[in-house]
Amino acid sequence: MTTLIRQSHLIDSVADALQFISYYHPVDFVQAVNDAYEREANPAAKDAMAQILINSRMCAEGKRPICQDTGIVTVFLRVGMNVQWEGDMSLADMVNEGVRRAYMDADNTLRASVLADPDGARSNTGDNTPGVVHVELVPGDTVEVHVAAKGGGSEAKSKFAMLNPSDSVVDWVLKMVPLMGAGWCPPGMLGVGIGGTAEKAMLLAKEALLEPIDIQALKARGAGNRAEELRLELYEKVNQLGIGAQGLGGLTTVLDVKVKDFPTHAANKAVAIIPNCAATRHVHFTLDGSGPATLEPPRLEDWPEITREAGGGARRVNLDTITREEIATWEPGDTLLLNGKMLTGRDAAHKKMTDLLAAGEELPVDLTGRFIYYVGPVDPVRDEVVGPAGPTTATRMDKFTRTMLEETGLMGMVGKAERGPAAIEAIRDNKAVYLMAVGGAAFLVSQAIKGSKVLAFPELGMEAIYEFEVQDMPVTVAVDVNGESVHKTGPATWRARIENGEFVVS
């Protein structure tokens, strides 16, 4: 029997799905984070997960993006061989039209992050197209569709190796995960692909992330094959590393580990890891010719009722009057509430500024004594001052850090996850500080931003230099003026406590 599916069915369904996943976490993810939150013993990690859960509920209620990085779109299509299409567009063109409509929706504008000419001009396509489309022709008369939006921070932490056949997959994964740092915004999932060829292993890892979180059910019933044995072993051993939420140290680094394998050549063992971050976004639907897919929203009752207070130990900081003497009193792990004016700038802005400095030209913004926030916000809608505005991965700015600190008078930086050795040395040498905001809590963070204006490089769009007026924006001191990093001390402390039997990861 032939099924007729109109191209508008796929276009509308992809557009609806991308809007849907921009503000609705999968319920299994929410429940898994809440379970980890309840178990967590490290107050800093527990607070990070509280922010993620509060942000998730706020986004579901307000229908605004979970994260400012609304991702690059990947779509997996399993097209039945008895399906006939009504229309004149290719499957990729249909998907991209759905992407275009979703990301340019005036009621919930999503950030366009896709750049053409990736090793050249890197110009923004303006509508987040093209997506990455995978098509498989299968028996049947329906079209199964998986839609995902993957953030750049977690995608950047992907790992691949061609192991020798006798090498241990577990040993390799345990070696790689600490090298991934916290830029993938744990707690999240790890997709592991084993076998096939190089590109097949990567594809398996990406597909694995589409599966539901069910590690506790697997633990209860026991492994039935080698892939499930690996899942259980890796889940336990990765969490024993003590990396914890946002890399602050703690009991939960991964919520689940997914493993997919495929037959391979006798001389090879291809292995890939792709992490999913705290902004896990994917949905599945089936088209059967009856019209566009209908996606059932989760119930607000599916979110836990969590409130957080900064606590008596939090310091309120006035960025307009801050001094170097004051920042010298901050210690790694301290909670701060930022108030006043703060600049923003990411990769493109830093490149422009360092090029100007190298040419002996004046910067368009005076950075003396200022703090800069590594962020590319979503455009505001309705009465918003700014759209979701969570931090981006700070290590991408590491190569600019010494120049910025030594030649501009910059005092501090705010971003996501750890800093590398070169940046930490520059921070120590210049008696500056690095503060960490929670990745995966972008809408929550944006509520602390009371004013926003572009000061420089407007042609860069979301990568322009803004000035934000913030009120009680929560951050953690991640690197102090002495170069002490909480992302080194935190995981080391919690790994030791787990190894000593003080806590059991589960």
Legacy VTK file of the C-alpha trace (Angstrom):
# vtk DataFile Version 3.0
C-alpha trace
ASCII
DATASET POLYDATA
POINTS 506 float
0.000 0.000 0.000
1.343 3.424 -0.994
1.191 6.318 1.476
1.047 9.853 0.094
2.852 12.403 2.265
2.851 16.053 1.338
6.083 17.987 1.646
4.250 20.475 3.870
3.683 17.668 6.412
7.427 17.228 6.895
8.188 20.972 6.782
5.538 21.835 9.377
6.492 18.872 11.579
10.203 19.754 11.615
9.411 23.395 12.402
7.040 22.420 15.216
9.528 19.871 16.581
12.367 22.402 16.765
10.196 24.904 18.602
8.998 22.114 20.907
12.477 20.911 21.872
13.780 24.442 22.314
11.715 24.814 25.495
10.673 21.274 26.540
13.295 18.970 27.982
12.534 15.269 27.521
10.760 14.167 30.701
13.205 11.291 31.234
16.046 13.832 31.338
14.233 16.019 33.901
13.574 13.008 36.110
17.177 11.814 35.839
18.573 15.251 36.777
16.160 15.446 39.709
17.242 12.012 40.931
20.878 13.122 40.703
20.005 16.368 42.505
18.425 14.424 45.353
21.518 12.199 45.699
24.168 14.911 45.353
26.381 15.600 48.371
28.465 18.483 46.983
26.554 21.747 47.660
28.068 23.513 44.629
27.091 20.701 42.246
23.667 20.429 43.865
23.075 24.149 43.343
24.124 23.860 39.694
21.563 21.114 39.142
18.936 23.159 40.954
19.547 25.995 38.495
19.243 23.576 35.559
15.925 22.214 36.860
14.489 25.645 37.674
15.551 26.917 34.270
13.945 23.882 32.609
10.591 24.519 34.267
10.735 28.247 33.498
11.361 27.488 29.823
8.473 25.026 29.696
6.166 27.636 31.208
7.458 30.605 29.210
8.136 28.729 25.956
11.620 30.210 25.588
14.906 28.413 24.839
16.524 26.229 27.490
19.941 27.400 26.314
21.100 30.418 24.332
22.913 27.980 22.044
19.863 26.634 20.254
22.079 24.248 18.349
22.843 22.942 14.915
20.012 20.748 13.676
20.442 17.050 12.939
17.560 15.042 11.482
17.409 11.274 11.021
14.779 10.086 8.511
13.708 6.459 8.036
11.612 6.605 4.886
9.335 3.691 4.040
9.794 2.349 0.511
6.025 2.563 -0.048
5.941 6.298 0.665
5.220 8.677 -2.193
5.930 12.376 -1.769
3.655 15.134 -3.046
5.856 18.107 -3.800
8.902 19.209 -5.727
11.502 19.645 -2.959
14.245 17.245 -1.939
14.106 15.765 1.554
17.013 17.968 2.635
15.258 21.062 1.273
12.063 20.141 3.147
14.001 19.748 6.382
15.839 23.024 5.870
12.615 24.887 5.198
11.336 23.545 8.526
14.543 24.676 10.225
14.245 28.122 8.664
10.669 28.595 9.868
11.426 27.366 13.367
14.462 29.558 13.943
12.798 32.692 12.554
9.541 32.280 14.486
8.711 35.736 15.849
7.056 34.325 18.992
10.120 32.339 20.030
13.112 33.418 18.004
15.945 30.889 18.126
19.593 31.844 17.790
21.131 31.392 14.354
24.506 29.758 14.988
25.352 28.139 11.646
28.217 29.703 9.684
28.979 29.155 6.002
32.560 28.981 4.679
33.734 27.383 7.948
37.463 27.914 7.346
37.079 31.244 5.588
34.641 34.096 6.058
32.533 32.118 8.585
29.470 34.162 7.686
26.222 33.479 9.520
23.559 31.995 7.263
20.973 33.933 9.252
18.392 31.184 9.652
20.417 28.282 11.101
20.326 26.338 7.853
21.495 23.992 6.589
20.800 21.174 8.997
22.583 17.824 8.888
20.228 15.267 7.348
20.602 11.477 7.408
18.217 9.379 5.290
17.660 5.617 5.382
15.277 3.816 3.017
13.441 1.001 4.826
10.453 -1.292 4.249
7.105 0.237 5.176
4.670 3.021 4.415
5.551 5.661 7.041
8.356 8.129 7.702
10.019 8.002 11.108
11.767 11.205 12.067
14.193 12.040 14.870
14.879 15.769 15.250
17.739 16.989 17.446
19.396 20.352 18.087
22.966 19.975 19.329
24.866 22.743 21.093
28.369 23.627 19.952
29.936 23.324 23.409
29.064 19.669 23.847
29.709 18.826 20.192
33.217 20.297 20.533
34.043 17.662 23.162
33.459 14.721 20.789
36.283 12.192 20.681
37.316 9.538 18.170
40.027 6.901 18.030
40.930 3.922 15.903
41.943 1.485 18.627
43.802 -1.737 18.144
41.487 -4.755 18.325
42.946 -5.785 21.693
42.640 -2.312 23.268
40.114 -1.665 26.036
37.183 0.604 25.142
36.572 1.253 28.844
40.150 2.375 29.454
40.025 4.710 26.448
36.718 6.291 27.510
37.970 6.803 31.074
41.054 8.496 29.652
39.030 10.759 27.357
36.277 11.941 29.718
38.588 13.975 32.016
40.132 15.545 28.911
36.662 16.714 27.865
36.575 19.025 30.867
33.236 20.572 31.782
32.542 22.444 28.557
29.905 19.865 27.627
27.852 20.943 30.673
27.538 17.778 32.734
25.477 16.089 33.990
24.405 14.698 30.647
24.639 11.593 28.501
27.518 9.961 26.679
26.871 8.337 23.326
29.486 5.717 22.467
29.781 4.215 18.989
31.923 1.145 18.401
32.813 -0.531 15.136
32.132 -0.030 11.480
34.408 2.577 9.927
35.485 5.960 11.252
32.394 7.799 10.065
30.074 4.943 11.108
31.365 4.989 14.680
30.674 8.719 14.941
27.192 8.254 13.510
26.460 5.435 15.958
27.492 7.662 18.874
25.210 10.462 17.686
22.268 8.095 17.155
22.779 6.596 20.607
21.993 9.968 22.175
18.452 9.765 20.783
17.599 6.830 23.040
15.715 7.301 26.346
17.506 7.459 29.684
16.998 4.019 31.228
20.234 3.113 33.009
18.468 2.422 36.315
16.113 -0.048 34.621
19.128 -1.717 32.988
20.848 -1.992 36.355
17.748 -3.618 37.798
17.389 -6.265 35.049
21.066 -6.805 34.214
22.976 -6.717 30.955
21.883 -8.921 28.080
24.763 -8.271 25.658
28.225 -6.714 25.439
26.904 -3.211 24.668
24.793 -3.274 27.830
27.727 -4.580 29.869
29.756 -1.605 28.663
26.948 0.796 29.531
26.812 -0.405 33.125
30.592 -0.448 33.578
31.107 2.981 32.041
28.220 4.558 33.946
29.714 3.479 37.252
33.344 4.233 36.431
32.738 7.620 34.786
30.761 8.777 37.814
33.564 7.542 40.081
35.825 10.124 38.416
34.102 12.713 40.634
33.863 15.366 37.893
30.299 16.229 38.882
27.803 18.808 37.677
29.489 21.607 35.701
32.863 20.049 36.615
32.622 21.292 40.199
33.121 17.847 41.709
30.358 15.514 42.815
28.609 12.191 42.540
26.946 12.495 39.132
28.808 13.274 35.928
26.704 11.173 33.550
22.984 10.423 33.766
23.320 7.540 31.319
25.805 6.010 28.889
24.504 4.745 25.561
26.450 2.251 23.452
25.732 1.240 19.865
27.958 -1.089 17.907
28.353 -2.359 14.352
30.450 -5.103 12.715
33.926 -3.935 11.793
37.073 -4.927 9.913
39.304 -7.478 11.647
42.154 -4.950 11.856
40.096 -2.130 13.358
38.182 -1.031 16.444
36.756 2.402 15.735
35.415 4.120 18.862
33.644 7.482 19.207
32.260 9.459 22.132
29.743 12.267 21.711
28.311 13.905 24.838
24.877 15.450 25.220
24.744 18.467 27.494
22.308 19.781 30.072
20.287 21.224 27.169
19.415 17.785 25.803
17.008 18.415 22.899
15.472 15.735 20.713
12.063 14.357 19.755
10.706 11.509 17.624
7.565 11.423 15.480
6.061 9.399 12.644
4.356 10.672 9.494
1.678 8.386 8.041
0.022 10.618 5.464
-2.695 11.935 7.779
-1.016 15.317 8.249
1.771 16.959 10.251
2.891 15.291 13.486
1.160 16.140 16.748
3.597 16.500 19.640
2.208 15.984 23.115
3.589 18.559 25.588
4.751 17.245 28.950
2.780 18.202 32.049
4.204 20.827 34.377
3.686 18.247 37.122
6.564 16.340 35.516
8.973 19.006 36.809
10.004 18.957 40.470
9.188 21.975 42.602
12.649 23.277 43.418
13.641 26.638 44.817
17.119 27.870 45.464
18.600 30.609 47.579
22.132 31.860 47.186
22.575 31.394 50.919
24.139 33.510 53.614
27.622 32.934 52.248
26.924 34.657 48.915
28.560 38.036 48.364
26.851 40.824 46.467
29.332 42.474 44.138
29.034 45.919 42.542
30.799 45.699 39.187
30.707 49.479 38.815
32.918 50.039 41.861
34.862 46.759 42.058
38.571 46.996 42.895
41.517 44.648 42.531
41.844 44.648 46.304
38.305 43.272 46.555
38.739 40.475 44.003
41.920 39.408 45.794
39.748 38.293 48.733
37.697 35.856 46.613
38.381 32.137 46.878
37.569 29.266 44.495
34.037 28.023 45.122
32.755 31.317 46.544
29.257 32.258 45.384
28.848 35.810 44.106
25.825 37.840 43.027
26.897 40.285 40.334
25.333 43.717 40.053
26.044 46.637 37.743
27.405 46.901 34.215
29.193 44.033 32.500
30.503 43.721 28.946
30.063 40.700 26.684
32.293 39.166 24.034
33.011 35.778 22.507
35.324 34.329 19.861
34.689 36.754 16.999
34.816 39.856 19.212
38.031 38.680 20.867
39.610 38.060 17.473
38.676 41.560 16.321
39.985 43.142 19.520
43.322 41.314 19.482
43.770 42.161 15.789
43.193 45.845 16.600
45.683 45.690 19.454
48.266 43.992 17.244
47.816 46.785 14.687
48.310 49.435 17.365
44.748 50.683 17.028
42.380 51.770 19.786
39.625 49.446 20.933
36.011 50.632 20.521
35.350 49.857 24.204
37.456 50.665 27.262
38.005 47.415 29.187
39.949 48.933 32.098
38.684 47.464 35.361
35.788 45.746 33.592
34.374 42.222 33.530
33.528 40.491 30.250
30.899 37.766 29.910
31.421 35.080 27.291
27.912 34.922 25.844
25.989 35.059 22.573
22.392 35.810 23.622
19.176 34.861 21.887
17.313 37.837 20.396
14.621 39.203 22.736
10.917 38.832 22.019
7.981 40.900 23.249
9.022 42.865 26.368
12.288 41.022 27.064
15.475 42.994 27.634
17.459 40.084 26.223
16.695 36.509 25.288
18.210 33.493 27.059
21.843 34.382 27.761
23.803 31.573 29.338
27.608 31.302 29.217
29.624 29.798 26.400
32.694 27.574 26.782
35.494 29.699 28.222
38.433 27.655 26.926
37.798 28.956 23.404
38.934 32.357 24.674
42.068 30.985 26.353
44.397 31.954 23.487
43.266 35.577 23.775
43.397 35.805 27.575
46.949 37.000 28.202
46.724 39.694 25.538
43.370 40.894 26.852
44.499 41.031 30.462
47.895 42.623 29.825
46.952 45.147 27.152
43.430 46.283 28.076
43.242 46.390 31.877
40.462 43.788 31.928
39.907 42.613 35.503
37.706 39.554 35.219
35.903 37.126 32.948
32.674 35.128 33.241
32.066 31.954 31.263
31.271 28.261 31.332
33.452 25.404 32.572
37.189 25.310 33.197
40.126 27.341 31.886
43.245 25.781 30.376
46.789 26.061 31.793
47.793 29.048 29.622
44.726 31.057 30.638
45.175 30.188 34.315
48.793 31.354 34.187
47.719 34.628 32.577
45.012 35.108 35.227
47.545 34.477 38.012
50.219 36.703 36.489
47.769 39.595 36.099
45.937 39.065 39.403
42.638 38.758 37.555
39.734 36.335 38.189
37.533 33.967 36.249
33.945 33.364 37.328
31.674 30.534 36.215
27.971 30.712 35.407
25.918 27.530 35.022
25.656 26.160 31.496
22.138 24.955 30.744
20.408 27.674 32.761
20.254 30.393 30.106
16.683 31.588 30.635
17.200 31.740 34.389
20.394 33.757 33.926
18.633 36.161 31.553
16.193 37.126 34.296
19.108 38.821 36.090
19.813 41.035 33.048
17.882 44.280 33.402
19.424 46.288 30.564
21.202 45.516 27.288
22.749 47.574 24.506
25.269 46.945 21.737
28.519 48.903 22.174
30.686 47.558 19.349
30.884 45.232 16.353
27.128 45.158 15.621
27.881 43.314 12.382
28.708 40.238 14.481
25.090 39.789 15.567
24.920 37.671 18.695
28.734 37.872 18.926
28.742 41.676 19.162
30.007 43.420 22.299
27.011 44.227 24.494
26.818 46.009 27.803
24.506 44.237 30.235
23.056 45.766 33.371
22.769 42.846 35.795
21.071 42.379 39.135
22.057 39.488 41.421
23.438 37.321 38.632
24.702 34.120 40.336
28.267 32.984 39.597
30.966 30.896 41.240
34.604 31.892 41.622
36.317 29.355 39.384
39.899 30.730 39.210
41.157 33.165 41.840
43.928 35.751 41.574
46.464 33.098 42.622
45.529 30.767 39.773
43.724 28.270 41.997
41.006 26.512 39.937
37.871 24.946 41.411
37.715 22.705 38.343
40.931 21.059 39.501
40.375 20.996 43.252
36.682 20.047 43.125
36.852 16.851 41.031
40.088 15.761 42.747
38.475 16.104 46.166
35.317 14.236 45.232
37.132 11.462 43.384
39.218 10.851 46.485
36.122 10.795 48.693
34.421 8.304 46.388
37.542 6.107 46.263
37.735 6.220 50.065
34.192 4.865 50.283
32.592 7.979 51.773
29.997 7.985 48.982
28.630 5.434 46.539
27.730 6.587 43.032
24.536 5.099 41.670
LINES 1 507
506 0 1 2 3 4 5 6 7 8 9 10 11 12 13 14 15 16 17 18 19 20 21 22 23 24 25 26 27 28 29 30 31 32 33 34 35 36 37 38 39 40 41 42 43 44 45 46 47 48 49 50 51 52 53 54 55 56 57 58 59 60 61 62 63 64 65 66 67 68 69 70 71 72 73 74 75 76 77 78 79 80 81 82 83 84 85 86 87 88 89 90 91 92 93 94 95 96 97 98 99 100 101 102 103 104 105 106 107 108 109 110 111 112 113 114 115 116 117 118 119 120 121 122 123 124 125 126 127 128 129 130 131 132 133 134 135 136 137 138 139 140 141 142 143 144 145 146 147 148 149 150 151 152 153 154 155 156 157 158 159 160 161 162 163 164 165 166 167 168 169 170 171 172 173 174 175 176 177 178 179 180 181 182 183 184 185 186 187 188 189 190 191 192 193 194 195 196 197 198 199 200 201 202 203 204 205 206 207 208 209 210 211 212 213 214 215 216 217 218 219 220 221 222 223 224 225 226 227 228 229 230 231 232 233 234 235 236 237 238 239 240 241 242 243 244 245 246 247 248 249 250 251 252 253 254 255 256 257 258 259 260 261 262 263 264 265 266 267 268 269 270 271 272 273 274 275 276 277 278 279 280 281 282 283 284 285 286 287 288 289 290 291 292 293 294 295 296 297 298 299 300 301 302 303 304 305 306 307 308 309 310 311 312 313 314 315 316 317 318 319 320 321 322 323 324 325 326 327 328 329 330 331 332 333 334 335 336 337 338 339 340 341 342 343 344 345 346 347 348 349 350 351 352 353 354 355 356 357 358 359 360 361 362 363 364 365 366 367 368 369 370 371 372 373 374 375 376 377 378 379 380 381 382 383 384 385 386 387 388 389 390 391 392 393 394 395 396 397 398 399 400 401 402 403 404 405 406 407 408 409 410 411 412 413 414 415 416 417 418 419 420 421 422 423 424 425 426 427 428 429 430 431 432 433 434 435 436 437 438 439 440 441 442 443 444 445 446 447 448 449 450 451 452 453 454 455 456 457 458 459 460 461 462 463 464 465 466 467 468 469 470 471 472 473 474 475 476 477 478 479 480 481 482 483 484 485 486 487 488 489 490 491 492 493 494 495 496 497 498 499 500 501 502 503 504 505
